[in-house]
Amino acid sequence: ELIKYITYLEDLPNELFYEIFNYLDVYHIYQSFYNLNKHLQNLVVNSNFPLKIHLSSISKSNFEDYNRNMIIPNQHRIKLLSLSNPFMIEIMFYPLKLISNFIHLEKLILNWITLEYLIDILKHL
């Protein structure tokens, strides 16, 4: 008798997902895996791999969701943060003291920022 085995994506070991994640941008990981099921959602949000976030073209509503679900809970894991839109900068750092929550931040890239706002951000680093 032939027995069929079915393997589902969520049955794969976590280590394999981490290996896959190494080749993907964090936003693409979030878009692809976050809403599939609780196991994968936890894997994305509660893992320990360092995050390098590059955001350029994303709608305000998508950014707000991403910020709420991924960035804020993982501020302590973010090593690189690149924001290319003024609304992203305002949402991320309002109030300005929130920047101090990024305790492992090594590189911050802010495009399209006013000099006044940049000075305010630098005061909180």
MMTF fields as JSON, N, C-alpha, C and O atoms, coordinates in Angstrom:
{
  "mmtfVersion": "1.0.0",
  "mmtfProducer": "UNKNOWN",
  "numBonds": 499,
  "numAtoms": 500,
  "numGroups": 125,
  "numChains": 1,
  "numModels": 1,
  "chainsPerModel": [1],
  "groupsPerChain": [125],
  "chainIdList": ["A"],
  "bondAtomList": [4, 2, 8, 6, 12, 10, 16, 14, 20, 18, 24, 22, 28, 26, 32, 30, 36, 34, 40, 38, 44, 42, 48, 46, 52, 50, 56, 54, 60, 58, 64, 62, 68, 66, 72, 70, 76, 74, 80, 78, 84, 82, 88, 86, 92, 90, 96, 94, 100, 98, 104, 102, 108, 106, 112, 110, 116, 114, 120, 118, 124, 122, 128, 126, 132, 130, 136, 134, 140, 138, 144, 142, 148, 146, 152, 150, 156, 154, 160, 158, 164, 162, 168, 166, 172, 170, 176, 174, 180, 178, 184, 182, 188, 186, 192, 190, 196, 194, 200, 198, 204, 202, 208, 206, 212, 210, 216, 214, 220, 218, 224, 222, 228, 226, 232, 230, 236, 234, 240, 238, 244, 242, 248, 246, 252, 250, 256, 254, 260, 258, 264, 262, 268, 266, 272, 270, 276, 274, 280, 278, 284, 282, 288, 286, 292, 290, 296, 294, 300, 298, 304, 302, 308, 306, 312, 310, 316, 314, 320, 318, 324, 322, 328, 326, 332, 330, 336, 334, 340, 338, 344, 342, 348, 346, 352, 350, 356, 354, 360, 358, 364, 362, 368, 366, 372, 370, 376, 374, 380, 378, 384, 382, 388, 386, 392, 390, 396, 394, 400, 398, 404, 402, 408, 406, 412, 410, 416, 414, 420, 418, 424, 422, 428, 426, 432, 430, 436, 434, 440, 438, 444, 442, 448, 446, 452, 450, 456, 454, 460, 458, 464, 462, 468, 466, 472, 470, 476, 474, 480, 478, 484, 482, 488, 486, 492, 490, 496, 494],
  "bondOrderList": [1, 1, 1, 1, 1, 1, 1, 1, 1, 1, 1, 1, 1, 1, 1, 1, 1, 1, 1, 1, 1, 1, 1, 1, 1, 1, 1, 1, 1, 1, 1, 1, 1, 1, 1, 1, 1, 1, 1, 1, 1, 1, 1, 1, 1, 1, 1, 1, 1, 1, 1, 1, 1, 1, 1, 1, 1, 1, 1, 1, 1, 1, 1, 1, 1, 1, 1, 1, 1, 1, 1, 1, 1, 1, 1, 1, 1, 1, 1, 1, 1, 1, 1, 1, 1, 1, 1, 1, 1, 1, 1, 1, 1, 1, 1, 1, 1, 1, 1, 1, 1, 1, 1, 1, 1, 1, 1, 1, 1, 1, 1, 1, 1, 1, 1, 1, 1, 1, 1, 1, 1, 1, 1, 1],
  "groupList": [{"groupName": "GLU", "atomNameList": ["N", "CA", "C", "O"], "elementList": ["N", "C", "C", "O"], "formalChargeList": [0, 0, 0, 0], "bondAtomList": [1, 0, 2, 1, 3, 2], "bondOrderList": [1, 1, 2], "singleLetterCode": "E", "chemCompType": "L-PEPTIDE LINKING"}, {"groupName": "LEU", "atomNameList": ["N", "CA", "C", "O"], "elementList": ["N", "C", "C", "O"], "formalChargeList": [0, 0, 0, 0], "bondAtomList": [1, 0, 2, 1, 3, 2], "bondOrderList": [1, 1, 2], "singleLetterCode": "L", "chemCompType": "L-PEPTIDE LINKING"}, {"groupName": "ILE", "atomNameList": ["N", "CA", "C", "O"], "elementList": ["N", "C", "C", "O"], "formalChargeList": [0, 0, 0, 0], "bondAtomList": [1, 0, 2, 1, 3, 2], "bondOrderList": [1, 1, 2], "singleLetterCode": "I", "chemCompType": "L-PEPTIDE LINKING"}, {"groupName": "LYS", "atomNameList": ["N", "CA", "C", "O"], "elementList": ["N", "C", "C", "O"], "formalChargeList": [0, 0, 0, 0], "bondAtomList": [1, 0, 2, 1, 3, 2], "bondOrderList": [1, 1, 2], "singleLetterCode": "K", "chemCompType": "L-PEPTIDE LINKING"}, {"groupName": "TYR", "atomNameList": ["N", "CA", "C", "O"], "elementList": ["N", "C", "C", "O"], "formalChargeList": [0, 0, 0, 0], "bondAtomList": [1, 0, 2, 1, 3, 2], "bondOrderList": [1, 1, 2], "singleLetterCode": "Y", "chemCompType": "L-PEPTIDE LINKING"}, {"groupName": "THR", "atomNameList": ["N", "CA", "C", "O"], "elementList": ["N", "C", "C", "O"], "formalChargeList": [0, 0, 0, 0], "bondAtomList": [1, 0, 2, 1, 3, 2], "bondOrderList": [1, 1, 2], "singleLetterCode": "T", "chemCompType": "L-PEPTIDE LINKING"}, {"groupName": "ASP", "atomNameList": ["N", "CA", "C", "O"], "elementList": ["N", "C", "C", "O"], "formalChargeList": [0, 0, 0, 0], "bondAtomList": [1, 0, 2, 1, 3, 2], "bondOrderList": [1, 1, 2], "singleLetterCode": "D", "chemCompType": "L-PEPTIDE LINKING"}, {"groupName": "PRO", "atomNameList": ["N", "CA", "C", "O"], "elementList": ["N", "C", "C", "O"], "formalChargeList": [0, 0, 0, 0], "bondAtomList": [1, 0, 2, 1, 3, 2], "bondOrderList": [1, 1, 2], "singleLetterCode": "P", "chemCompType": "L-PEPTIDE LINKING"}, {"groupName": "ASN", "atomNameList": ["N", "CA", "C", "O"], "elementList": ["N", "C", "C", "O"], "formalChargeList": [0, 0, 0, 0], "bondAtomList": [1, 0, 2, 1, 3, 2], "bondOrderList": [1, 1, 2], "singleLetterCode": "N", "chemCompType": "L-PEPTIDE LINKING"}, {"groupName": "PHE", "atomNameList": ["N", "CA", "C", "O"], "elementList": ["N", "C", "C", "O"], "formalChargeList": [0, 0, 0, 0], "bondAtomList": [1, 0, 2, 1, 3, 2], "bondOrderList": [1, 1, 2], "singleLetterCode": "F", "chemCompType": "L-PEPTIDE LINKING"}, {"groupName": "VAL", "atomNameList": ["N", "CA", "C", "O"], "elementList": ["N", "C", "C", "O"], "formalChargeList": [0, 0, 0, 0], "bondAtomList": [1, 0, 2, 1, 3, 2], "bondOrderList": [1, 1, 2], "singleLetterCode": "V", "chemCompType": "L-PEPTIDE LINKING"}, {"groupName": "HIS", "atomNameList": ["N", "CA", "C", "O"], "elementList": ["N", "C", "C", "O"], "formalChargeList": [0, 0, 0, 0], "bondAtomList": [1, 0, 2, 1, 3, 2], "bondOrderList": [1, 1, 2], "singleLetterCode": "H", "chemCompType": "L-PEPTIDE LINKING"}, {"groupName": "GLN", "atomNameList": ["N", "CA", "C", "O"], "elementList": ["N", "C", "C", "O"], "formalChargeList": [0, 0, 0, 0], "bondAtomList": [1, 0, 2, 1, 3, 2], "bondOrderList": [1, 1, 2], "singleLetterCode": "Q", "chemCompType": "L-PEPTIDE LINKING"}, {"groupName": "SER", "atomNameList": ["N", "CA", "C", "O"], "elementList": ["N", "C", "C", "O"], "formalChargeList": [0, 0, 0, 0], "bondAtomList": [1, 0, 2, 1, 3, 2], "bondOrderList": [1, 1, 2], "singleLetterCode": "S", "chemCompType": "L-PEPTIDE LINKING"}, {"groupName": "ARG", "atomNameList": ["N", "CA", "C", "O"], "elementList": ["N", "C", "C", "O"], "formalChargeList": [0, 0, 0, 0], "bondAtomList": [1, 0, 2, 1, 3, 2], "bondOrderList": [1, 1, 2], "singleLetterCode": "R", "chemCompType": "L-PEPTIDE LINKING"}, {"groupName": "MET", "atomNameList": ["N", "CA", "C", "O"], "elementList": ["N", "C", "C", "O"], "formalChargeList": [0, 0, 0, 0], "bondAtomList": [1, 0, 2, 1, 3, 2], "bondOrderList": [1, 1, 2], "singleLetterCode": "M", "chemCompType": "L-PEPTIDE LINKING"}, {"groupName": "TRP", "atomNameList": ["N", "CA", "C", "O"], "elementList": ["N", "C", "C", "O"], "formalChargeList": [0, 0, 0, 0], "bondAtomList": [1, 0, 2, 1, 3, 2], "bondOrderList": [1, 1, 2], "singleLetterCode": "W", "chemCompType": "L-PEPTIDE LINKING"}],
  "groupTypeList": [0, 1, 2, 3, 4, 2, 5, 4, 1, 0, 6, 1, 7, 8, 0, 1, 9, 4, 0, 2, 9, 8, 4, 1, 6, 10, 4, 11, 2, 4, 12, 13, 9, 4, 8, 1, 8, 3, 11, 1, 12, 8, 1, 10, 10, 8, 13, 8, 9, 7, 1, 3, 2, 11, 1, 13, 13, 2, 13, 3, 13, 8, 9, 0, 6, 4, 8, 14, 8, 15, 2, 2, 7, 8, 12, 11, 14, 2, 3, 1, 1, 13, 1, 13, 8, 7, 9, 15, 2, 0, 2, 15, 9, 4, 7, 1, 3, 1, 2, 13, 8, 9, 2, 11, 1, 0, 3, 1, 2, 1, 8, 16, 2, 5, 1, 0, 4, 1, 2, 6, 2, 1, 3, 11, 1],
  "groupIdList": [1, 2, 3, 4, 5, 6, 7, 8, 9, 10, 11, 12, 13, 14, 15, 16, 17, 18, 19, 20, 21, 22, 23, 24, 25, 26, 27, 28, 29, 30, 31, 32, 33, 34, 35, 36, 37, 38, 39, 40, 41, 42, 43, 44, 45, 46, 47, 48, 49, 50, 51, 52, 53, 54, 55, 56, 57, 58, 59, 60, 61, 62, 63, 64, 65, 66, 67, 68, 69, 70, 71, 72, 73, 74, 75, 76, 77, 78, 79, 80, 81, 82, 83, 84, 85, 86, 87, 88, 89, 90, 91, 92, 93, 94, 95, 96, 97, 98, 99, 100, 101, 102, 103, 104, 105, 106, 107, 108, 109, 110, 111, 112, 113, 114, 115, 116, 117, 118, 119, 120, 121, 122, 123, 124, 125],
  "secStructList": [7, 7, 7, 7, 7, 7, 7, 7, 4, 4, 4, 1, 7, 2, 2, 2, 2, 2, 2, 2, 2, 6, 6, 1, 7, 2, 2, 2, 2, 2, 2, 2, 2, 6, 6, 6, 7, 2, 2, 2, 2, 2, 2, 2, 2, 1, 7, 7, 1, 7, 3, 3, 3, 3, 3, 7, 1, 7, 7, 2, 2, 2, 2, 2, 2, 2, 0, 0, 0, 0, 0, 4, 4, 4, 4, 4, 4, 3, 3, 3, 3, 3, 3, 7, 1, 2, 2, 2, 2, 2, 2, 2, 6, 1, 1, 4, 4, 4, 4, 4, 4, 7, 6, 6, 7, 7, 3, 3, 3, 3, 7, 1, 7, 7, 2, 2, 2, 2, 2, 2, 2, 2, 2, 6, 7],
  "xCoordList": [0.844, 0.0, 0.887, 1.833, 0.571, 1.327, 0.771, -0.423, 1.648, 1.229, 1.709, 2.872, 0.79, 1.142, 1.423, 0.674, 2.506, 2.85, 2.729, 3.22, 2.079, 1.928, 2.67, 2.469, 3.507, 4.226, 3.707, 3.59, 3.403, 2.913, 4.034, 4.989, 3.901, 4.915, 5.21, 6.375, 4.196, 4.397, 5.022, 5.412, 5.121, 5.766, 7.294, 7.993, 7.786, 9.237, 9.882, 9.245, 11.11, 11.772, 12.035, 12.248, 12.014, 12.247, 13.582, 13.689, 14.585, 15.909, 15.887, 16.622, 15.044, 14.935, 14.309, 14.727, 13.321, 12.727, 13.757, 13.829, 14.545, 15.579, 16.578, 17.042, 16.895, 17.802, 17.166, 17.834, 15.905, 15.178, 15.128, 15.327, 14.863, 14.754, 16.048, 16.013, 17.171, 18.452, 18.546, 19.342, 17.746, 17.798, 16.696, 16.608, 15.869, 14.732, 14.803, 15.37, 14.225, 14.064, 13.022, 12.086, 13.184, 12.283, 10.837, 9.919, 10.628, 9.256, 8.646, 7.461, 9.44, 8.932, 8.651, 7.703, 9.457, 9.184, 7.846, 7.001, 7.674, 6.427, 5.231, 4.242, 5.316, 4.214, 3.909, 2.747, 4.931, 4.753, 4.308, 3.548, 4.763, 4.552, 3.686, 3.12, 3.574, 2.945, 1.492, 1.089, 0.717, -0.713, -1.075, -2.255, -0.104, -0.422, -1.002, -2.042, -0.344, -0.855, -0.077, 0.903, -0.51, 0.104, 1.558, 2.411, 1.83, 3.2, 4.166, 5.202, 3.831, 4.714, 4.737, 5.767, 3.623, 3.583, 4.542, 5.304, 4.503, 5.419, 6.87, 7.768, 7.086, 8.438, 9.007, 10.179, 8.182, 8.618, 8.834, 9.851, 7.895, 7.931, 8.83, 9.497, 8.866, 9.558, 10.896, 11.424, 11.437, 12.737, 13.853, 13.591, 15.077, 16.213, 17.123, 18.109, 16.816, 17.73, 17.651, 16.565, 18.792, 18.806, 18.062, 18.064, 17.439, 16.628, 17.327, 17.873, 17.291, 17.762, 16.571, 16.137, 16.059, 14.817, 15.102, 15.632, 14.739, 14.856, 13.45, 12.841, 12.942, 11.601, 11.645, 12.137, 11.13, 11.094, 9.681, 9.06, 9.173, 7.837, 6.828, 6.746, 6.085, 5.062, 3.979, 4.282, 2.749, 1.663, 1.652, 2.209, 1.021, 0.968, 0.236, 0.687, -0.877, -1.638, -0.844, -0.865, -0.144, 0.693, 1.841, 2.199, 2.413, 3.492, 2.989, 3.663, 1.827, 1.273, 1.061, 1.356, 0.551, 0.385, 1.735, 1.906, 2.674, 4.013, 4.692, 5.327, 4.554, 5.139, 4.529, 5.248, 3.223, 2.517, 2.816, 3.033, 2.828, 2.96, 4.394, 4.672, 5.291, 6.646, 7.718, 8.569, 7.684, 8.772, 8.701, 9.684, 7.574, 7.466, 7.771, 8.543, 7.192, 7.52, 8.98, 9.458, 9.677, 11.044, 12.082, 13.143, 11.797, 12.747, 14.117, 15.141, 14.136, 15.396, 16.231, 17.412, 15.647, 16.363, 16.847, 17.589, 16.444, 16.738, 18.162, 18.538, 18.937, 20.325, 20.446, 21.275, 19.622, 19.643, 18.215, 17.313, 18.019, 16.692, 16.849, 17.495, 16.25, 16.312, 14.888, 14.101, 14.574, 13.233, 13.34, 14.166, 12.493, 12.609, 11.36, 11.068, 10.637, 9.43, 9.176, 9.295, 8.831, 8.615, 7.554, 7.72, 6.467, 5.434, 5.954, 5.526, 6.868, 7.452, 8.25, 8.15, 9.029, 9.871, 9.003, 9.288, 7.953, 7.066, 6.35, 6.223, 5.889, 5.19, 6.158, 5.821, 7.347, 8.321, 8.805, 8.978, 9.017, 9.682, 8.788, 9.261, 7.505, 6.623, 6.082, 5.418, 6.331, 7.202, 8.67, 9.042, 9.476, 10.893, 11.659, 12.616, 11.271, 12.0, 11.945, 12.726, 11.036, 10.933, 12.2, 12.455, 12.975, 14.199, 15.156, 15.959, 15.08, 15.961, 15.609, 16.38, 14.462, 14.078, 14.831, 14.808, 15.483, 16.229, 17.644, 18.603, 17.756, 19.002, 20.143, 21.306, 19.838, 20.884, 21.048, 21.713, 20.452, 20.529, 21.966, 22.573, 22.491, 23.852, 23.866, 24.79, 22.833, 22.792, 21.368, 20.411, 21.252, 19.96, 20.066, 20.904, 19.213, 19.201, 17.825, 16.804, 17.818, 16.565, 16.627, 17.393, 15.831, 15.755, 14.569, 13.561, 14.692, 13.615, 13.232, 12.054, 14.235, 13.988, 14.422, 15.418, 13.678, 14.055, 15.204, 15.373, 15.967, 17.1, 16.633, 17.273, 15.543, 15.028, 14.651, 14.964, 13.985, 13.57, 14.789, 14.834, 15.764, 16.991, 17.699, 18.166, 17.779, 18.408, 17.653, 18.267, 16.335, 15.531, 15.789, 15.89, 15.894, 16.171, 17.554, 17.714, 18.528, 19.897, 19.999, 20.847, 19.17, 19.165, 18.744, 19.083, 18.007, 17.487, 18.309, 17.951, 19.387, 20.238, 21.227, 22.024],
  "yCoordList": [-1.183, 0.0, 1.244, 1.352, 2.149, 3.389, 4.434, 4.735, 4.973, 6.002, 7.345, 7.515, 8.288, 9.633, 10.514, 10.529, 11.233, 12.196, 13.593, 13.874, 14.433, 15.812, 16.705, 16.625, 17.534, 18.488, 19.882, 20.275, 20.607, 21.968, 22.946, 22.614, 24.127, 25.155, 25.351, 25.413, 25.446, 25.693, 24.502, 24.632, 23.349, 22.183, 22.22, 21.443, 23.109, 23.2, 23.718, 24.461, 23.349, 23.802, 25.315, 25.907, 25.906, 27.349, 27.757, 28.824, 26.928, 27.242, 27.453, 28.286, 26.698, 26.852, 28.203, 28.86, 28.605, 29.927, 31.023, 31.981, 30.892, 31.893, 31.977, 33.061, 30.856, 30.848, 31.571, 32.342, 31.328, 32.021, 33.516, 34.331, 33.873, 35.282, 36.047, 37.25, 35.372, 36.036, 36.6, 37.503, 36.077, 36.504, 37.489, 37.931, 37.827, 38.701, 39.989, 40.034, 41.016, 42.266, 42.061, 41.279, 42.755, 42.568, 42.886, 42.193, 43.915, 44.247, 43.132, 42.829, 42.525, 41.412, 40.182, 39.44, 39.972, 38.888, 39.147, 38.258, 40.37, 40.755, 40.552, 39.929, 41.069, 40.937, 39.477, 39.1, 38.674, 37.291, 36.336, 35.406, 36.546, 35.543, 35.99, 35.15, 37.278, 37.769, 37.311, 36.932, 37.339, 37.024, 35.597, 35.293, 34.731, 33.355, 32.532, 31.892, 32.549, 31.851, 32.336, 33.07, 31.93, 32.403, 31.947, 32.707, 30.73, 30.223, 31.093, 31.511, 31.362, 32.166, 33.621, 34.289, 34.103, 35.465, 35.595, 36.559, 34.642, 34.651, 34.503, 35.113, 33.713, 33.525, 34.84, 35.15, 35.593, 36.873, 37.91, 38.602, 38.019, 39.094, 38.764, 39.656, 37.524, 37.175, 36.48, 35.9, 36.527, 35.894, 36.827, 37.951, 36.36, 37.144, 37.674, 38.348, 37.388, 37.865, 39.39, 39.961, 40.05, 41.516, 42.005, 41.348, 43.141, 43.676, 44.845, 45.739, 44.806, 45.914, 46.342, 45.628, 47.509, 47.956, 49.073, 50.125, 48.819, 49.797, 50.034, 49.127, 51.226, 51.518, 52.724, 53.79, 52.541, 53.662, 53.906, 54.904, 53.027, 53.247, 52.325, 51.13, 52.911, 52.187, 53.205, 54.354, 52.793, 53.726, 54.043, 53.303, 55.133, 55.542, 54.502, 54.172, 53.986, 52.99, 51.695, 51.1, 51.252, 50.053, 50.287, 49.401, 51.476, 51.787, 51.81, 51.307, 52.38, 52.419, 51.013, 50.751, 50.109, 48.707, 48.056, 47.387, 48.257, 47.685, 48.229, 47.485, 49.5, 50.131, 49.557, 49.222, 49.449, 48.944, 47.462, 47.065, 46.656, 45.204, 44.685, 43.636, 45.409, 44.876, 45.783, 45.317, 47.048, 47.929, 48.203, 47.992, 48.663, 49.016, 47.829, 47.984, 46.643, 45.523, 45.059, 44.325, 45.481, 44.996, 46.105, 45.929, 47.218, 48.337, 47.914, 48.38, 47.054, 46.598, 45.729, 45.505, 45.239, 44.364, 45.099, 44.53, 46.333, 47.053, 47.601, 48.366, 47.186, 47.647, 48.758, 49.658, 48.689, 49.687, 50.117, 49.285, 51.407, 51.942, 53.011, 54.036, 52.759, 53.697, 54.073, 53.226, 55.353, 55.859, 56.904, 57.813, 56.767, 57.643, 58.464, 58.821, 58.759, 59.55, 60.344, 59.791, 61.622, 62.433, 61.874, 61.952, 61.312, 60.794, 59.621, 59.435, 58.829, 57.72, 58.249, 57.736, 59.265, 59.846, 60.409, 60.202, 61.116, 61.706, 60.637, 60.773, 59.587, 58.511, 57.763, 57.46, 57.469, 56.688, 57.408, 56.796, 58.687, 59.423, 60.46, 61.505, 60.17, 61.066, 60.317, 59.297, 60.767, 61.893, 61.542, 60.371, 62.564, 62.389, 61.487, 60.831, 61.441, 60.612, 59.123, 58.343, 58.716, 57.303, 56.783, 55.579, 57.661, 57.208, 56.529, 55.688, 56.877, 56.256, 54.791, 54.09, 54.313, 52.905, 51.98, 50.76, 52.544, 51.75, 51.521, 52.135, 50.654, 50.517, 49.864, 50.017, 49.146, 48.516, 49.179, 48.641, 50.322, 51.027, 51.467, 52.188, 51.018, 51.369, 52.38, 53.185, 52.329, 53.223, 53.726, 52.952, 55.034, 55.684, 56.523, 57.42, 56.231, 56.967, 57.61, 56.924, 58.923, 59.671, 60.55, 61.511, 60.223, 61.028, 61.976, 61.663, 63.107, 64.093, 64.589, 64.64, 64.95, 65.453, 66.919, 67.307, 67.711, 69.117, 69.227, 68.373, 70.26, 70.485, 70.631, 70.107, 71.326, 71.524, 70.194, 69.955, 69.346, 68.055, 67.165, 66.437, 67.23, 66.462, 66.895, 66.05, 68.171, 68.68, 68.187, 67.796, 68.201, 67.697, 66.213, 65.785, 65.438, 64.002, 63.79, 62.969, 64.513, 64.361, 64.692, 64.138, 65.562, 65.901, 64.715, 64.649, 63.781, 62.643, 61.368, 60.315, 61.461, 60.277, 60.131, 59.193],
  "zCoordList": [0.0, 0.0, 0.0, 0.781, -0.866, -1.0, -0.035, -0.043, 0.787, 1.744, 1.226, 0.859, 1.205, 0.75, 1.956, 2.933, 1.859, 2.894, 2.299, 1.206, 3.032, 2.592, 3.579, 4.791, 3.045, 3.872, 3.555, 2.395, 4.6, 4.445, 4.768, 5.47, 4.252, 4.47, 5.948, 6.34, 6.76, 8.19, 8.925, 10.086, 8.263, 8.867, 8.75, 9.399, 7.937, 7.764, 9.045, 9.792, 9.311, 10.544, 10.513, 9.455, 11.686, 11.809, 11.199, 10.595, 11.352, 10.831, 9.323, 8.793, 8.643, 7.196, 6.848, 5.895, 7.615, 7.404, 7.636, 6.866, 8.678, 8.955, 7.805, 7.452, 7.244, 6.097, 4.909, 4.22, 4.676, 3.605, 3.89, 2.989, 5.136, 5.521, 5.258, 5.001, 5.319, 5.055, 3.643, 3.384, 2.743, 1.346, 0.98, -0.165, 1.937, 1.652, 2.452, 3.543, 1.897, 2.619, 3.715, 3.548, 4.822, 5.964, 5.594, 6.034, 4.798, 4.405, 3.564, 3.701, 2.703, 1.897, 2.763, 2.503, 3.768, 4.72, 5.4, 5.503, 5.856, 6.523, 5.592, 5.979, 4.381, 3.427, 3.105, 2.952, 3.006, 2.564, 3.659, 3.39, 4.884, 5.924, 7.097, 7.796, 7.321, 8.551, 8.709, 9.809, 7.656, 7.765, 7.368, 7.19, 7.227, 6.828, 7.972, 7.816, 9.1, 10.283, 11.507, 11.376, 12.676, 13.923, 14.058, 14.518, 13.664, 13.767, 12.963, 13.478, 11.714, 10.872, 11.323, 11.229, 11.803, 12.336, 13.522, 13.604, 14.421, 15.566, 15.128, 15.708, 14.13, 13.617, 13.075, 13.286, 12.389, 11.825, 12.918, 12.927, 13.829, 14.826, 16.008, 16.533, 16.437, 17.68, 17.497, 18.446, 16.328, 16.122, 16.592, 17.019, 16.514, 16.999, 15.906, 16.204, 14.651, 13.618, 13.512, 13.611, 13.312, 13.235, 11.999, 10.958, 12.125, 11.037, 10.352, 10.998, 9.04, 8.214, 7.372, 6.467, 7.685, 7.059, 6.067, 6.422, 4.821, 3.737, 3.198, 2.631, 3.37, 2.87, 1.946, 2.316, 0.752, -0.178, -0.678, -0.311, -1.493, -2.051, -1.371, -1.658, -0.482, 0.264, 0.611, 0.932, 0.548, 0.859, 2.349, 3.16, 2.688, 4.087, 4.932, 6.029, 4.441, 5.219, 5.391, 6.469, 4.343, 4.469, 5.44, 6.216, 5.393, 6.321, 7.757, 8.656, 7.982, 9.338, 9.887, 11.053, 9.054, 9.472, 9.764, 10.783, 8.871, 9.028, 10.281, 11.027, 10.498, 11.679, 12.959, 13.9, 12.986, 14.17, 14.428, 15.573, 13.386, 13.551, 13.567, 14.148, 12.939, 12.793, 13.393, 14.15, 13.068, 13.513, 15.006, 15.715, 15.491, 16.914, 17.827, 18.774, 17.58, 18.475, 18.377, 19.242, 17.337, 17.102, 17.044, 16.444, 17.645, 17.626, 18.137, 17.637, 19.106, 19.712, 18.771, 19.037, 17.682, 16.738, 15.492, 14.691, 15.32, 14.08, 14.11, 14.998, 13.114, 12.987, 11.955, 12.091, 10.933, 9.88, 9.597, 9.493, 9.475, 9.174, 8.106, 8.323, 6.954, 5.839, 5.441, 5.018, 5.586, 5.281, 4.185, 4.257, 3.166, 2.0, 1.745, 0.603, 2.781, 2.605, 3.881, 4.974, 3.772, 4.979, 5.925, 7.143, 5.393, 6.3, 7.127, 8.266, 6.572, 7.336, 8.517, 9.632, 8.26, 9.307, 10.422, 11.602, 10.05, 11.053, 11.874, 13.091, 11.223, 11.939, 12.86, 14.004, 12.362, 13.136, 14.384, 15.438, 14.26, 15.334, 15.991, 16.437, 16.05, 16.795, 17.998, 17.819, 19.192, 19.529, 19.299, 19.219, 19.197, 18.85, 19.803, 19.391, 21.035, 22.002, 21.663, 22.207, 20.775, 20.39, 19.718, 19.723, 19.153, 18.483, 19.463, 19.058, 20.717, 21.715, 21.982, 22.637, 21.491, 21.646, 20.686, 20.853, 19.705, 18.725, 19.264, 18.797, 20.229, 20.985, 20.193, 20.565, 19.119, 18.305, 16.941, 16.055, 16.788, 15.513, 15.24, 16.032, 14.111, 13.708, 12.577, 12.456, 11.751, 10.602, 10.41, 10.402, 10.256, 10.039, 8.777, 8.688, 7.804, 6.54, 6.402, 6.368, 6.325, 6.219, 4.978, 4.928, 3.993, 2.776, 2.871, 3.506, 2.253, 2.203, 3.592, 3.947, 4.36, 5.705, 5.767, 5.156, 6.499, 6.651, 7.647, 8.517, 7.51, 8.402, 9.848, 10.761, 10.059, 11.417, 12.071, 13.238, 11.315, 11.864, 12.124, 13.116, 11.236, 11.432, 12.715, 13.479, 12.95, 14.173, 15.398, 16.391, 15.335, 16.459, 16.713, 17.863, 15.648, 15.795, 16.411, 17.315, 15.932, 16.441, 17.925, 18.624, 18.398, 19.823, 20.684, 21.865, 20.096, 20.861, 20.679, 21.208, 19.949, 19.755, 20.886, 20.892]
}
